[in-house]
Amino acid sequence: MAKQSFRDLDDTDLVQELDEARKELFKLRFQNATGQLTNYAKLGQSRKSIARLETEMRSREIAAAERAENQEKS
């Protein structure tokens, strides 16, 4: 999934996409351990995808905390 499209997802879809990416990474790591993996680049792509999803989730958490803090001050 493209980087921009992660930003377009709502929170529940983002969590679901992260769960699917983690499952895919598990499958890839299992295939690698058993010698069945042919495209090793997928491991790196999967890890980067997970990192992008986690970064987007964290940025949303920070934005929500800042909004809450600003509302408390008002």
HELIX and SHEET records of a PDB file:
HELIX    1   1 LYS A    3  ASP A    8  1                                   6    
HELIX    2   2 ASP A   11  THR A   34  1                                  24    
HELIX    3   3 ALA A   41  LYS A   73  1                                  33    
END                                                                             
